[in-house]
Amino acid sequence: MEALRALRPALNSSIIAAASWFHNATASSKRLHYAFHPESGRWEDRPCPIRDMGTAADLAVLQRHLADRRQFDEVIESTVQHYTGLLVQRGEGTSHPFCYLAAGRRGLGEGSSVAHSAMLLLGLAAWEGHPQQTERRRLMAQLAQGIVQQQRKDGSLQASAWGGVYAAPHCTRQLIAIPNLPPFRQIYFEPENHFDSGWQLYGGEAAYALAVAYGQLGDGRLLDAASHALWAYREMYQRDRVDQEELVFFANWQLQAAAAVHRHAAGDPDLRRGLAAYLRELQNDVIESRFFADVAAAPERQATVEVACALEGLVHCLQASLAQAASEQMGSGGAAAAESERHQVYADCALVAVRFLLEAQVKAAPGVPGASVGGFGHTQRAKSGQRVDVTGHVVCAFIKLLEILDQQAEE
């Protein structure tokens, strides 16, 4: 960990530079642009609701970390208000009302999925400045219930289309029926797409959002649903259903979700051990795929977003792994030595990713547009296409890493 501790000043400086970049990325409408292109000096605006909502959640995390905890309130509020205005309410008058984002031209402009609900839920959970806290909690509860509404009996989540108990001809597993909830028509479905299109990302995103929502709402059903989903996706992973080209992105959200459930399941040691095993299995597979070794050996060939997501998942895994080791009080035996060695491997991989990202961040220099400073280009060399979501991934990973270093310093 010593090499990472030595980078604390650089991490803090990078976060501050990214915050400045986000201010430049805010349009006059108080909404975020999509990306900046230094070669033309222009901001790009492109509809991408999942990244838009996800970045608003990242900004809430960022401003919580900074001294000025309200500096992004306007852009977060504008984004949250826009998407909450697209919510469809269902199940009013029942014990489990729920909501989801409307699809199509009058809504998102695309299909509605559990990922959309998850990103809005994460934004509401992270934003401290919501003017109506009771309304914030109500929306969180109903968005979470909308995700639970999509859970099948095996724990997996139907990625798109909301209904009561609904199964497509090619989807043999029915959704869990919510008691006293009337059936609703299918909301949106493109015939050429499978209901589970995107599950390798969406499942983990939704499970993570449910675990985060549990942390604020205290509804045990949400934590149960998140852990149930993780076991389903672990089984899919072990059956080689995850595209290896998507491994880093799959692992990022699965690791974040598993770490969040692990954090909240302090009273269930068996669940925590199972989650720790899944975290270890998945993270070790990413490492053994030589992803971090390739970043170290040929950084010029790596995509910034992939390295950022790899680091984001890794630091959540590291934090949970350290907590598990502390709870088991391993002492100084062989098990403790093996765990300490694993943590050092994780730290070494994190160091590779951090160094890559610090190098990839645009610095002030003659001829460099001021609006690009603090952002992250597509690669270390190609500074174009500085997307807001990529900078958000980096910032959240750096903040989590600093949190771990602070915890280690206190012990």
For each residue, the residues with C-beta under 8 A, 3 or more apart:
1: 4 5 343 344 347 405 408
2: 5 6
3: 6 7 347 351
4: 1 7 8 347 350 351 354 401 405
5: 1 2 8 405 409
6: 2 3
7: 3 4 10 11 351 354 355 358
8: 4 5 11 12 402 405
9: 12 13
10: 7 13 14 358
11: 7 8 14 15 354 398 401 402
12: 8 9 15 16 402
13: 9 10 16 17
14: 10 11 17 18 357 358 361 394 398
15: 11 12 18 19 62 65 66 395 398 399
16: 12 13 19 20 66
17: 13 14 20 21 361 373 374
18: 14 15 21 22 62 361 374 375 391 394 395
19: 15 16 22 23 62 63 66 71 374 395
20: 16 17 23 24 373 374
21: 17 18 24 25 362 371 372 373 374 375 386 391
22: 18 19 25 26 32 59 62 72 374 388 391
23: 19 20 26 71
24: 20 21 36 370 371 374
25: 21 22 32 33 36 43 375 388 391
26: 22 23 30 31 32 33 74 75
27: 30 31 32 33 43 45
28:
29: 78
30: 26 27 74 75 77 78
31: 26 27 52 75 78 79 82
32: 22 25 26 27 52 55 56 75 79 388
33: 25 26 27 36 43 44 45 388
34: 43 44 45 46 48 51 52 387 388
35: 43 44 46 385 386 387 388
36: 24 25 33 42 43 44 371 372 375 386
37: 40 41 42 43 44 384 385 386
38: 41 362 368 369 371 372 377 383 384 386
39: 384
40: 37
41: 37 38 369 371
42: 36 37
43: 25 27 33 34 35 36 37 371
44: 33 34 35 36 37
45: 27 33 34
46: 34 35
47: 109 110
48: 34 51 52 389
49: 52 53 83 101 108 109 110 116 119
50: 53 54 115 116 119
51: 34 48 54 55 387 388 389
52: 31 32 34 48 49 55 56 79 388
53: 49 50 56 57 79 83 116 119 120 122 123
54: 50 51 57 58 119 122 123 389 392
55: 32 51 52 58 59 388 389 391 392
56: 32 52 53 59 60 75 76 79 80 123 127
57: 53 54 60 61 119 122 123 125 126 127 392
58: 54 55 61 62 389 392 393 395 396
59: 22 55 56 62 63 72 75 76 392
60: 56 57 63 64 72 76 123 126 127 128
61: 57 58 64 65 126 395 396 399
62: 15 18 19 22 58 59 65 66 72 392 395 396 399
63: 19 59 60 66 68 69 70 71 72 73
64: 60 61 69 126 128
65: 15 61 62 399 402
66: 15 16 19 62 63 69 71
67:
68: 63 71
69: 63 64 66 128 129
70: 63 73 129
71: 19 23 63 66 68
72: 22 59 60 62 63 75 76
73: 63 70 76 77 127 129
74: 26 30 77 78
75: 26 30 31 32 56 59 72 78 79
76: 56 59 60 72 73 79 80 123 127 129
77: 30 73 74 80 81 127 129 130 131
78: 29 30 31 74 75 81 82
79: 31 32 52 53 56 75 76 82 83 123
80: 56 76 77 83 84 120 123 124 127 130
81: 77 78 84 85
82: 31 78 79 85 86
83: 49 53 79 80 86 87 101 120
84: 80 81 87 120 139
85: 81 82
86: 82 83 101 102 107 108
87: 83 84 99 100 101 102 139 142 143
88: 99 100 101 102 107 162 187
89: 92 97 99 142
90: 97 98 99 100 146 162 184
91: 94 96 97 98 145 178 181 182
92: 89 97
93: 97
94: 91 97 178 180 181 182
95: 179 180
96: 91 145 178 179 180 181
97: 89 90 91 92 93 94 142 145
98: 90 91 142 143 145 146 148 149
99: 87 88 89 90 139 142 143 145 146
100: 87 88 90 112 116 117 143 146 162 187
101: 49 83 86 87 88 107 108 112 116 117 120
102: 86 87 88 106 107 108 112 187
103: 107 108 110 111 112 187 188
104: 107 108 109 188
105: 109
106: 102
107: 86 88 101 102 103 104 112
108: 49 86 101 102 103 104 111 112 116
109: 47 49 104 105
110: 47 49 103
111: 103 108 160 161 188 189 190 193
112: 100 101 102 103 107 108 116 117 160 161 162 187 188
113: 116 117 159 160 198 202
114: 117 118 147 150 157 158 159 160 202 203 205 206
115: 50 118 119 159 198 201 202 205 206
116: 49 50 53 100 101 108 112 113 119 120
117: 100 101 112 113 114 120 121 143 146 147 206 209
118: 114 115 121 122 147 202 205 206 208 209
119: 49 50 53 54 57 115 116 122 123 205 209
120: 53 80 83 84 101 116 117 123 124 143
121: 117 118 124 125 140 143 144 147 209 212 213
122: 53 54 57 118 119 125 126 208 209 212
123: 53 54 56 57 60 76 79 80 119 120 126 127
124: 80 120 121 127 130 136 139 140 143
125: 57 121 122 140 209 212 213 215 216
126: 57 60 61 64 122 123
127: 56 57 60 73 76 77 80 123 124 130 136
128: 60 64 69
129: 69 70 73 76 77
130: 77 80 124 127 133 135 136
131: 77
132: 135 136
133: 130 136 137
134: 137 138
135: 130 132 138 139
136: 124 127 130 132 133 139 140
137: 133 134 140 141 216 217
138: 134 135 141 142
139: 84 87 99 124 135 136 142 143
140: 121 124 125 136 137 143 144 213 216 217
141: 137 138 144 145 213 217 219
142: 87 89 97 98 99 138 139 145 146
143: 87 98 99 100 117 120 121 124 139 140 146 147 209 213
144: 121 140 141 147 148 209 210 213 217 219 222
145: 91 96 97 98 99 141 142 148 149 178
146: 90 98 99 100 117 142 143 149 150 162
147: 114 117 118 121 143 144 150 151 157 206 209 210 225
148: 98 144 145 151 176 178 210 221 222 225
149: 98 145 146 162 175 176 178 181
150: 114 146 147 157 158 159 162 175 206
151: 147 148 155 156 157 158 175 176 225 228 229
152: 155 156 157 158 173 174 175 176 232
153: 173 174 176
154: 173 232 235
155: 151 152 228 229 230 231 232 233
156: 151 152 173 196 199 203 229 232 233 236
157: 114 147 150 151 152 199 202 203 206 207 229
158: 114 150 151 152 161 166 171 175 195 196
159: 113 114 115 150 195 196 197 198 199 202 203
160: 111 112 113 114 188 189 193 195 197 198
161: 111 112 158 166 186 187 188 189 195
162: 88 90 100 112 146 149 150 184 186 187
163: 166 175 183 184 185 186 187
164: 175 177 178 181 182 183 184
165: 174 175 177 183
166: 158 161 163 174 175 183 186
167: 171 172 173 174 175
168: 171 189 195
169:
170: 194
171: 158 167 168 194 195 196
172: 167
173: 152 153 154 156 167
174: 152 153 165 166 167 177
175: 149 150 151 152 158 163 164 165 166 167
176: 148 149 151 152 153
177: 164 165 174 181
178: 91 94 96 145 148 149 164 181
179: 95 96
180: 94 95 96
181: 91 94 96 149 164 177 178
182: 91 94 164
183: 163 164 165 166
184: 90 162 163 164 187
185: 163
186: 161 162 163 166 189
187: 88 100 102 103 112 161 162 163 184
188: 103 104 111 112 160 161
189: 111 160 161 168 186 193 195
190: 111 193
191:
192:
193: 111 160 189 190 197
194: 170 171 197
195: 158 159 160 161 168 171 189
196: 156 158 159 171 199
197: 159 160 193 194
198: 113 115 159 160 201 202
199: 156 157 159 196 202 203
200: 203 204 242 243 246 249 250
201: 115 198 204 205 246 249 250 253
202: 113 114 115 118 157 159 198 199 205 206
203: 114 156 157 159 199 200 206 207 229 232 233 253 254
204: 200 201 207 208 233 250 252 253 254 256 257
205: 114 115 118 119 201 202 208 209 253 257
206: 114 115 117 118 147 150 157 202 203 209 210 229
207: 157 203 204 210 211 225 226 229 230 233 253 254 257 261
208: 118 122 204 205 211 212 226 253 256 257 260
209: 117 118 119 121 122 125 143 144 147 205 206 212 213
210: 144 147 148 206 207 213 214 222 223 225 226 229
211: 207 208 214 215 222 223 226 257 260 261 263 264
212: 121 122 125 208 209 215 216 260
213: 121 125 140 141 143 144 209 210 216 217 219 222
214: 210 211 217 218 219 220 222 223 226 264
215: 125 211 212 260 263 264
216: 125 137 140 212 213
217: 137 140 141 144 213 214 222
218: 214
219: 141 144 213 214 222 223
220: 214 223 224
221: 148 224 225
222: 144 148 210 211 213 214 217 219 225 226
223: 210 211 214 219 220 226 227 261 264 265
224: 220 221 227 228
225: 147 148 151 207 210 221 222 228 229
226: 207 208 210 211 214 222 223 229 230 257 260 261
227: 223 224 230 231 261 265 271 275
228: 151 155 224 225 231 232
229: 151 155 156 157 203 206 207 210 225 226 232 233 257
230: 155 207 226 227 233 234 254 257 258 261 275 278
231: 155 227 228 234 235 274
232: 152 154 155 156 203 228 229 235 236
233: 155 156 203 204 207 229 230 236 237 254
234: 230 231 237 238 254 278 281
235: 154 231 232 238 239
236: 156 232 233 239 241 242
237: 233 234 240 241 242 250 254 282
238: 234 235
239: 235 236
240: 237
241: 236 237
242: 200 236 237 246 247 250
243: 200 246 247
244: 247 289
245:
246: 200 201 242 243 249 250
247: 242 243 244 250 251 285 286 289 291
248: 251 252 286 291 306 309 310 313
249: 200 201 246 252 253 306 309
250: 200 201 204 237 242 246 247 253 254
251: 247 248 254 255 282 283 285 286 310 313
252: 204 248 249 255 256 309 310 312 313
253: 201 203 204 205 207 208 249 250 256 257 313
254: 203 204 207 230 233 234 237 250 251 257 258 278 282 313
255: 251 252 258 259 279 282 283 313 314 316 317
256: 204 208 252 253 259 260 312 313 316
257: 204 205 207 208 211 226 229 230 253 254 260 261
258: 230 254 255 261 262 275 278 279 282 317 320
259: 255 256 262 263 275 279 316 317 319 320
260: 208 211 212 215 226 256 257 263 264 316
261: 207 211 223 226 227 230 257 258 264 265 271 275
262: 258 259 265 271 272 275 276 279 320 323 324
263: 211 215 259 260 266 320 323
264: 211 214 215 223 260 261
265: 223 227 261 262 268 271 272 275
266: 263 272
267:
268: 265 271 272
269: 272 273 327
270: 273 274
271: 227 261 262 265 268 274 275
272: 262 265 266 268 269 275 276 324 327
273: 269 270 276 277 324
274: 231 270 271 277 278
275: 227 230 258 259 261 262 265 271 272 278 279 320
276: 262 272 273 279 280 320 321 324
277: 273 274 280 281
278: 230 234 254 258 274 275 281 282
279: 255 258 259 262 275 276 282 283 317 320 321
280: 276 277 283 284 317 321 342
281: 234 277 278 284 285
282: 237 251 254 255 258 278 279 285 286 317
283: 251 255 279 280 286 287 313 314 317 346
284: 280 281 287 288
285: 247 251 281 282 288 289
286: 247 248 251 282 283 289 291 292 310 313 314
287: 283 284 291 292 345 349
288: 284 285
289: 244 247 285 286
290: 293 294
291: 247 248 286 287 294 295 306 310
292: 286 287 295 296 310 348 349 352 353
293: 290 296 297
294: 290 291 297 298 301 302
295: 291 292 298 299 302 307 310 352 353 356
296: 292 293 299 352
297: 293 294
298: 294 295 301 302
299: 295 296 302 356 359 380
300: 379 380 381
301: 294 298 379
302: 294 295 298 299 306 307 356 379 380
303: 306 307 378 379
304: 307 308 357 360 376 377 378 379 380 390 394
305: 308 309 378 387 389 390 393
306: 248 249 291 302 303 309 310
307: 295 302 303 304 310 311 353 356 357 360
308: 304 305 311 312 353 357 376 390 393 394 397
309: 248 249 252 305 306 312 313 393
310: 248 251 252 286 291 292 295 306 307 313 314 353
311: 307 308 314 315 350 353 354 357 394 397 401
312: 252 256 308 309 315 316 393 396 397 400
313: 248 251 252 253 254 255 256 283 286 309 310 316 317
314: 255 283 286 310 311 317 318 346 349 350 353
315: 311 312 318 319 350 397 400 401 404
316: 255 256 259 260 312 313 319 320 400
317: 255 258 259 279 280 282 283 313 314 320 321 346
318: 314 315 321 322 343 346 347 350 404
319: 259 315 316 322 323 400 403 404 407
320: 258 259 262 263 275 276 279 316 317 323 324
321: 276 279 280 317 318 324 325 339 342 343 346
322: 318 319 325 326 343 404 407 408
323: 262 263 319 320 326 327
324: 262 272 273 276 320 321 327 328
325: 321 322 328 330 336 339 343
326: 322 323 329
327: 269 272 323 324
328: 324 325
329: 326
330: 325 333 335 336 339
331: 336
332: 336 337
333: 330 336 337
334: 337 338
335: 330 338 339
336: 325 330 331 332 333 339 340
337: 332 333 334 340 341
338: 334 335 341 342
339: 321 325 330 335 336 342 343
340: 336 337 343 344
341: 337 338 344 345
342: 280 321 338 339 345 346
343: 1 318 321 322 325 339 340 346 347
344: 1 340 341 347 348
345: 287 341 342 348 349
346: 283 314 317 318 321 342 343 349 350
347: 1 3 4 318 343 344 350 351
348: 292 344 345 351 352
349: 287 292 314 345 346 352 353
350: 4 311 314 315 318 346 347 353 354 401
351: 3 4 7 347 348 354 355
352: 292 295 296 348 349 355 356
353: 292 295 307 308 310 311 314 349 350 356 357 397
354: 4 7 11 311 350 351 357 358 398 401
355: 7 351 352 358 359
356: 295 299 302 307 352 353 359 360 380
357: 14 304 307 308 311 353 354 360 361 376 394 397 398
358: 7 10 14 354 355 361
359: 299 355 356 380
360: 304 307 356 357 376 377 379 380
361: 14 17 18 357 358 374 375 376 394
362: 21 38 368 372 373 374 375 376 377 383 386
363: 368 373
364: 368 370 373
365: 368
366:
367:
368: 38 362 363 364 365 372 373
369: 38 41 372 373
370: 24 364 373
371: 21 24 36 38 41 43
372: 21 36 38 362 368 369 375 383 386
373: 17 20 21 362 363 364 368 369 370
374: 17 18 19 20 21 22 24 361 362 391
375: 18 21 25 36 361 362 372 383 386 391
376: 304 308 357 360 361 362 386 390 391 394
377: 38 304 360 362 380 381 382 383 384 385 386
378: 303 304 305 382 383 384 385
379: 300 301 302 303 304 360 382
380: 299 300 302 304 356 359 360 377
381: 300 377
382: 377 378 379 385
383: 38 362 372 375 377 378 386
384: 37 38 39 377 378
385: 35 37 377 378 382
386: 21 35 36 37 38 362 372 375 376 377 383 390 391
387: 34 35 51 305 390 391
388: 22 25 32 33 34 35 51 52 55 391 392
389: 48 51 54 55 58 305 392 393
390: 304 305 308 376 386 387 393 394
391: 18 21 22 25 55 374 375 376 386 387 388 394 395
392: 54 55 57 58 59 62 388 389 395 396
393: 58 305 308 309 312 389 390 396 397
394: 14 18 304 308 311 357 361 376 390 391 397 398
395: 15 18 19 58 61 62 391 392 398 399
396: 58 61 62 312 392 393 399 400
397: 308 311 312 315 353 357 393 394 400 401
398: 11 14 15 354 357 394 395 401 402
399: 15 61 62 65 395 396 402 403
400: 312 315 316 319 396 397 403 404
401: 4 11 311 315 350 354 397 398 404 405
402: 8 11 12 65 398 399 405 406
403: 319 399 400 406 407
404: 315 318 319 322 400 401 407 408
405: 1 4 5 8 401 402 408 409
406: 402 403 409 410
407: 319 322 403 404 410 411
408: 1 322 404 405 411
409: 5 405 406
410: 406 407
411: 407 408
